[in-house]
């Protein structure tokens, strides 16, 4: 009688499978064997589903504006504080074109260059907080930190988010509501024209508490929320003391005027391992079914499969060959593209880019609703 042998099936828990073969693990979720199952990422989101932002403002008591933003397991704190830059400390070669505190909209547009030339917006990002295993507390700023800071600073200036008129401090109040008694008495023959005596410099500090992907979107979202929460105290020039004085009265503080609402959305393209060989032709990639609700799956001609993933976590960022960041503003009812950044991979064709822009527009609406809800 022949001995019967039983065949045992070797299986691993999901965490072990993800550690041994991360690409195959993600591919198994995106391409389930059952025809009745839909593509679902390991974090239980659909391929084009973004993480819901959780926003809390006025979180820091000693900042002019602050916000805490969470995107899944990514948590960021942003604080804005104003420091005074005296006009006498600015090199004489610079000439501010503003002639009066009461500027027209056209004059504000022309005089915006003041903010960038004087560097009145100073962002700083801190990742060395133990927010992720690769960011150990006490380390020097990493390349990722410097890159994020540069991108944030560039977008702050190119988006023209802050108006120059909000950062100027004149020799006398722009209106008589602050306190007419503070205005020094001048002789009849003396020049009474207001002059710029100082500027507000905004230091924007972004601190990562936890990092699980989406670093730039979280940092930018926290910056927007903190700037919308920022109030600068009423300030005026005291001629007798030859210094700027600030009011401690809350009703004399001024809310920053934010121009528009730029929102960032990051997407990635994951290519299955068999599509990364030299035989695969990435320049012939085709997107399938962009009009469908599940329009996230596309194939290359040589059998390689690829998916478009929205708002990747840290695990997915390591596996995506291409990452695209879109910054747009839809506050006027028309889509205004402020910046498109692409890293890695080969190319993204026009049809794919249009699909990404539609996803970014939906993300803008989501951020807008949560930002407005945080102010209530």
C-alpha positions as CSV (number, residue, x, y, z in Angstrom):
1,X,0.0,0.0,0.0
2,X,1.5,3.3,-1.1
3,X,2.0,5.9,1.5
4,X,-0.1,9.0,0.9
5,X,1.7,12.3,1.3
6,X,-0.1,15.6,2.2
7,X,1.0,18.8,0.5
8,X,1.4,21.7,2.8
9,X,0.9,25.2,1.5
10,X,3.5,27.7,2.6
11,X,1.9,31.0,3.6
12,X,3.2,34.3,5.1
13,X,1.4,36.9,7.1
14,X,0.9,40.2,5.1
15,X,3.7,42.0,7.0
16,X,6.2,39.4,6.1
17,X,5.1,39.2,2.5
18,X,5.4,43.1,2.2
19,X,8.9,43.0,3.6
20,X,10.2,40.1,1.4
21,X,8.6,41.2,-1.9
22,X,7.1,44.7,-1.6
23,X,6.4,45.1,-5.3
24,X,4.6,41.8,-5.6
25,X,2.7,42.6,-2.5
26,X,1.4,45.8,-3.9
27,X,0.7,44.2,-7.3
28,X,-1.3,41.5,-5.6
29,X,-3.6,44.1,-4.1
30,X,-4.0,46.2,-7.3
31,X,-4.5,43.1,-9.5
32,X,-6.7,40.7,-7.5
33,X,-7.1,37.2,-8.9
34,X,-10.9,37.2,-8.4
35,X,-12.8,39.0,-11.1
36,X,-15.3,40.2,-8.5
37,X,-12.8,42.0,-6.4
38,X,-11.7,45.6,-7.2
39,X,-8.3,47.1,-7.0
40,X,-7.5,48.0,-3.4
41,X,-4.2,49.2,-2.0
42,X,-2.7,47.7,1.2
43,X,-4.0,50.8,3.1
44,X,-7.5,49.9,2.0
45,X,-7.9,52.9,-0.3
46,X,-8.8,52.7,-4.0
47,X,-6.0,53.7,-6.4
48,X,-7.4,57.3,-6.9
49,X,-8.6,57.9,-3.3
50,X,-6.8,60.6,-1.3
51,X,-6.4,60.6,2.4
52,X,-8.9,62.9,4.2
53,X,-7.1,66.0,5.7
54,X,-7.7,66.7,9.4
55,X,-7.0,70.4,10.2
56,X,-6.9,72.2,13.6
57,X,-6.0,75.9,13.6
58,X,-4.8,78.2,16.4
59,X,-3.0,75.3,18.1
60,X,0.0,77.3,19.3
61,X,-0.6,80.0,21.8
62,X,2.7,82.0,21.2
63,X,2.5,82.2,17.4
64,X,0.8,84.7,15.2
65,X,-0.9,81.8,13.4
66,X,-0.6,78.0,13.6
67,X,-2.2,74.8,12.4
68,X,-1.9,71.0,12.9
69,X,-2.6,68.9,9.8
70,X,-2.9,65.1,9.6
71,X,-3.0,63.1,6.4
72,X,-3.5,59.5,7.5
73,X,-0.4,58.7,9.6
74,X,1.4,61.9,8.5
75,X,1.2,64.7,11.1
76,X,2.6,68.2,10.7
77,X,2.6,71.3,12.9
78,X,3.1,74.7,11.3
79,X,3.7,78.0,13.2
80,X,3.9,81.5,11.8
81,X,5.6,84.3,13.7
82,X,6.2,87.9,12.6
83,X,9.5,89.7,13.2
84,X,10.1,93.4,12.3
85,X,12.7,94.4,9.7
86,X,13.5,98.1,9.9
87,X,13.7,100.0,6.6
88,X,17.0,101.5,7.7
89,X,18.6,98.1,7.8
90,X,17.8,97.5,4.2
91,X,20.5,98.4,1.6
92,X,19.9,101.8,0.1
93,X,19.9,100.3,-3.4
94,X,16.4,99.0,-2.8
95,X,13.5,101.3,-3.5
96,X,9.9,100.3,-2.5
97,X,7.5,101.7,-5.1
98,X,4.6,102.0,-2.7
99,X,3.6,105.6,-2.1
100,X,0.7,105.3,0.2
101,X,-0.9,102.7,2.6
102,X,-4.1,103.0,0.5
103,X,-3.0,101.1,-2.6
104,X,-5.2,100.2,-5.5
105,X,-5.4,96.6,-6.7
106,X,-3.2,97.4,-9.7
107,X,-0.6,99.0,-7.4
108,X,-0.7,95.9,-5.1
109,X,0.0,93.7,-8.1
110,X,3.0,95.8,-9.2
111,X,4.4,96.1,-5.8
112,X,4.3,92.4,-4.9
113,X,8.0,92.1,-5.9
114,X,8.8,93.7,-2.6
115,X,8.1,90.4,-0.7
116,X,10.5,88.3,-2.8
117,X,13.3,90.9,-3.1
118,X,13.4,91.5,0.6
119,X,12.8,87.8,1.5
120,X,9.9,88.6,3.8
121,X,8.7,84.9,3.8
122,X,11.2,82.6,5.5
123,X,10.0,78.9,5.6
124,X,11.9,76.2,7.4
125,X,11.1,72.5,7.5
126,X,12.3,70.1,10.3
127,X,12.3,66.4,9.6
128,X,14.9,65.3,12.2
129,X,12.3,64.7,14.9
130,X,12.1,60.9,14.8
131,X,9.0,61.2,12.5
132,X,10.3,58.3,10.4
133,X,13.1,55.7,10.9
134,X,15.4,57.5,8.4
135,X,15.0,60.9,10.2
136,X,16.8,60.5,13.5
137,X,16.5,63.3,16.1
138,X,19.5,65.6,16.3
139,X,20.8,64.9,12.8
140,X,21.8,67.7,10.4
141,X,19.2,68.8,7.8
142,X,19.0,66.0,5.2
143,X,18.8,66.4,1.4
144,X,15.1,65.7,1.7
145,X,14.6,68.5,4.2
146,X,16.5,71.0,2.1
147,X,14.6,70.0,-1.0
148,X,11.2,70.3,0.7
149,X,12.2,73.7,2.1
150,X,13.2,75.0,-1.3
151,X,10.0,73.7,-2.9
152,X,7.9,75.4,-0.2
153,X,9.8,78.7,-0.5
154,X,9.5,78.7,-4.3
155,X,5.8,78.1,-4.2
156,X,5.2,80.7,-1.5
157,X,6.7,83.4,-3.8
158,X,5.4,82.2,-7.2
159,X,1.8,81.8,-6.0
160,X,1.8,85.4,-4.7
161,X,-0.1,84.2,-1.6
162,X,0.6,87.2,0.6
163,X,0.1,90.9,-0.3
164,X,2.9,93.4,0.3
165,X,0.5,95.9,1.8
166,X,-0.1,93.5,4.8
167,X,3.6,93.5,5.6
168,X,4.4,97.2,5.5
169,X,4.7,99.4,8.6
170,X,4.2,103.1,7.9
171,X,5.2,106.2,9.8
172,X,1.7,106.7,10.8
173,X,-1.5,104.6,10.8
174,X,-3.2,103.9,7.5
175,X,-6.5,105.0,9.1
176,X,-7.6,106.8,12.1
177,X,-9.2,103.8,13.8
178,X,-6.1,102.6,15.6
179,X,-5.6,105.7,17.8
180,X,-5.3,109.3,16.5
181,X,-3.6,110.3,19.7
182,X,-0.6,108.1,18.8
183,X,0.2,110.3,15.8
184,X,2.9,112.7,16.7
185,X,2.3,116.4,16.5
186,X,4.0,117.9,13.5
187,X,4.7,121.5,12.5
188,X,2.7,123.0,9.7
189,X,5.7,123.1,7.3
190,X,6.8,119.5,8.0
191,X,6.2,116.7,5.4
192,X,3.2,114.8,6.6
193,X,3.3,112.1,3.8
194,X,3.4,108.6,5.2
195,X,6.7,106.7,4.8
196,X,7.6,103.0,5.1
197,X,9.6,102.6,8.3
198,X,9.6,98.8,8.6
199,X,8.3,95.5,7.3
200,X,6.9,92.3,8.8
201,X,9.0,89.3,8.1
202,X,7.0,86.0,8.4
203,X,9.0,83.0,9.7
204,X,7.1,79.8,8.8
205,X,8.3,76.8,10.8
206,X,7.0,73.4,9.7
207,X,7.6,70.5,12.1
208,X,6.9,66.9,11.2
209,X,5.6,64.8,14.1
210,X,5.0,61.7,12.0
211,X,5.8,61.0,8.3
212,X,4.1,58.3,6.2
213,X,4.3,59.8,2.7
214,X,2.8,62.9,1.2
215,X,5.4,65.2,2.9
216,X,5.0,68.1,0.5
217,X,1.2,68.1,0.4
218,X,1.1,67.9,4.2
219,X,3.6,70.7,4.6
220,X,1.9,73.0,2.1
221,X,-1.5,72.3,3.5
222,X,-0.3,73.1,7.0
223,X,1.3,76.3,5.7
224,X,-1.9,77.5,4.0
225,X,-4.0,76.7,7.1
226,X,-1.5,78.6,9.4
227,X,-1.3,81.6,7.1
228,X,-5.1,81.8,6.9
229,X,-5.0,81.8,10.7
230,X,-2.3,84.5,11.1
231,X,-3.1,87.9,12.6
232,X,-0.4,90.6,12.9
233,X,-0.7,93.2,15.7
234,X,-1.3,96.8,15.0
235,X,2.1,98.5,14.5
236,X,3.2,102.1,14.1
237,X,6.3,104.1,14.1
238,X,7.1,106.2,17.2
239,X,9.1,109.2,16.2
240,X,10.2,110.1,19.7
241,X,11.6,106.6,20.5
242,X,12.6,106.0,16.8
243,X,11.3,102.5,16.9
244,X,8.2,100.4,16.0
245,X,5.6,99.9,18.7
246,X,3.0,97.2,18.6
247,X,-0.4,97.2,20.2
248,X,-1.5,94.5,22.6
249,X,-5.1,95.0,21.8
250,X,-6.6,92.1,19.9
251,X,-9.1,94.2,18.1
252,X,-6.3,96.2,16.5
253,X,-4.6,93.2,15.0
254,X,-5.0,92.6,11.3
255,X,-5.8,89.3,9.5
256,X,-3.5,88.4,6.6
257,X,-5.2,88.8,3.2
258,X,-4.6,85.4,1.4
259,X,-4.7,85.6,-2.4
260,X,-6.5,82.6,-3.8
261,X,-6.2,79.0,-2.5
262,X,-3.4,77.0,-4.1
263,X,-3.7,73.3,-3.3
264,X,-1.1,70.5,-3.9
265,X,-1.9,67.0,-5.1
266,X,0.7,64.3,-5.5
267,X,0.2,61.2,-7.7
268,X,2.5,58.3,-8.6
269,X,2.7,55.6,-11.2
270,X,3.4,52.1,-10.1
271,X,4.8,49.6,-12.7
272,X,4.8,45.9,-12.0
273,X,8.2,44.3,-11.8
274,X,8.0,42.5,-15.2
275,X,7.5,45.9,-16.8
276,X,10.8,47.3,-15.6
277,X,12.9,45.1,-17.9
278,X,14.8,46.5,-20.9
279,X,12.3,44.7,-23.2
280,X,9.4,46.8,-22.0
281,X,8.7,49.9,-24.0
282,X,7.7,52.7,-21.5
283,X,7.5,55.2,-24.3
284,X,4.6,53.3,-25.8
285,X,2.5,53.1,-22.6
286,X,-1.3,53.4,-23.1
287,X,-3.9,54.4,-20.6
288,X,-7.1,52.4,-20.7
289,X,-10.7,53.4,-19.9
290,X,-10.1,57.0,-18.6
291,X,-13.8,57.7,-18.5
292,X,-14.6,54.9,-16.0
293,X,-14.8,55.3,-12.3
294,X,-11.9,52.8,-11.9
295,X,-9.8,54.6,-14.5
296,X,-6.5,53.9,-12.8
297,X,-5.2,50.8,-14.6
298,X,-3.1,51.1,-17.7
299,X,-0.8,48.7,-19.6
300,X,2.3,48.8,-21.6
301,X,2.5,47.0,-24.9
302,X,4.9,44.3,-23.8
303,X,2.6,43.0,-21.0
304,X,3.8,45.2,-18.2
305,X,1.0,46.6,-16.0
306,X,0.9,50.0,-14.3
307,X,-1.4,51.9,-12.0
308,X,-2.0,55.5,-11.1
309,X,-1.9,56.0,-7.3
310,X,-3.1,59.1,-5.5
311,X,-1.6,60.4,-2.3
312,X,0.9,57.6,-1.7
313,X,2.0,56.5,1.7
314,X,5.7,55.8,2.5
315,X,5.4,52.2,1.4
316,X,4.0,53.1,-2.0
317,X,6.4,56.0,-2.6
318,X,9.3,53.6,-2.5
319,X,7.7,51.5,-5.3
320,X,6.5,54.2,-7.7
321,X,8.8,54.9,-10.6
322,X,7.2,58.2,-11.3
323,X,5.8,60.9,-9.0
324,X,3.9,64.0,-10.2
325,X,2.9,66.9,-8.1
326,X,0.3,69.3,-9.3
327,X,-0.4,72.7,-7.7
328,X,-3.5,74.5,-8.8
329,X,-6.0,77.1,-7.8
330,X,-9.7,76.8,-8.6
331,X,-11.0,79.6,-6.3
332,X,-12.1,81.8,-9.3
333,X,-14.1,79.0,-10.9
334,X,-11.4,78.4,-13.5
335,X,-8.4,76.0,-13.1
336,X,-5.2,77.9,-12.7
337,X,-2.1,75.6,-12.8
338,X,0.7,77.1,-10.7
339,X,3.2,74.3,-10.8
340,X,3.7,70.8,-12.2
341,X,6.7,68.8,-11.0
342,X,7.6,65.3,-12.1
343,X,10.3,63.0,-10.8
344,X,11.6,59.7,-12.2
345,X,10.2,57.4,-14.9
346,X,10.0,58.3,-18.5
347,X,7.1,60.4,-19.6
348,X,3.4,61.1,-18.9
349,X,1.3,61.7,-22.0
350,X,-1.4,64.3,-22.5
351,X,-4.3,61.9,-21.8
352,X,-2.7,60.8,-18.5
353,X,-2.0,64.4,-17.5
354,X,-5.6,65.4,-18.1
355,X,-6.8,62.6,-15.9
356,X,-4.4,63.8,-13.2
357,X,-5.7,67.3,-13.4
358,X,-9.2,66.1,-12.9
359,X,-8.1,64.3,-9.8
360,X,-6.3,67.4,-8.6
361,X,-9.4,69.5,-9.1
362,X,-11.4,67.1,-6.9
363,X,-8.6,67.3,-4.3
364,X,-8.8,71.1,-4.3
365,X,-12.5,71.0,-3.4
366,X,-11.8,68.6,-0.6
367,X,-9.0,70.8,0.9
368,X,-11.2,73.9,0.5
369,X,-14.1,72.3,2.5
370,X,-11.8,71.2,5.3
371,X,-10.0,74.5,5.5
372,X,-13.3,76.4,5.8
373,X,-14.6,73.9,8.4
374,X,-11.5,74.5,10.5
375,X,-12.2,78.2,10.8
376,X,-15.7,77.7,12.2
